[in-house]
Amino acid sequence: MSGTEDLLARRRGGAALAPLDPAARAPASKVAVLACMDARLGVEAMFALRPGDAHVIRNAGGCVTPDALDSLRLSQLRGGTREIVLVHHEDCAALDEPAADLVRCLGLLAASPRLPHRDVVRGFLYTRGGELREIRPGRAETPS
C-alpha cells in the first residue's frame, strides 16, 4: 500500500470533516504561523489550535522566503491576520544554525515593506526536548 493509500484508509476510519464556513475565512486569533515543514512538528498541537484559529504556513526551515512573504501578505490582506509567529526547531535538516536563522528571519519580517502589519512578530525555537523557547533578539530567551 502506498503512503497516500494508507492516509486515505486512515481517513475512512476517522471523524467526519466539517464543511467549510464561508463566513469564517479569517482566523479567529488573527495570527499567522510560519513554521518548518518537518513532520515531527505538530504546530496545531504546539499551540492547541483548532480549525479556524490561525493560518499555518509551512516550508523548509520555516524560513522567510519570497513565497512565505507572499503567503503572509495574503494572510494579512485577505485573512485579517495582524500577528506573526515564526517557529524554527533544533535538529533541522534545512538549517545548520536554527536559532541564528530565526533571529535573521525575525529581522526580515520586521523590516519587510511588503507586510502591512509588523507590530507583533514573535519567534520560537522548538528544542529537541520538546520545549518551546521564545527568541527575542537583544533580550533574554523565555521558555514557553
Buried (B, 14 or more C-beta within 10 A) or exposed (E): EEEEEEEEEEEEEEEEEEEEEEEEEBBEBBBBBBBBBBEEBEBBEBBEBEEBBBBBBBBEBBBBBEEBBEBBBBBBEEBBBBBBBBBBBBEBEBBEEBBEBBBEBBBBBEEBEEBEBBEEBBBBBBBEEEEBBBBEEEEEEEEE
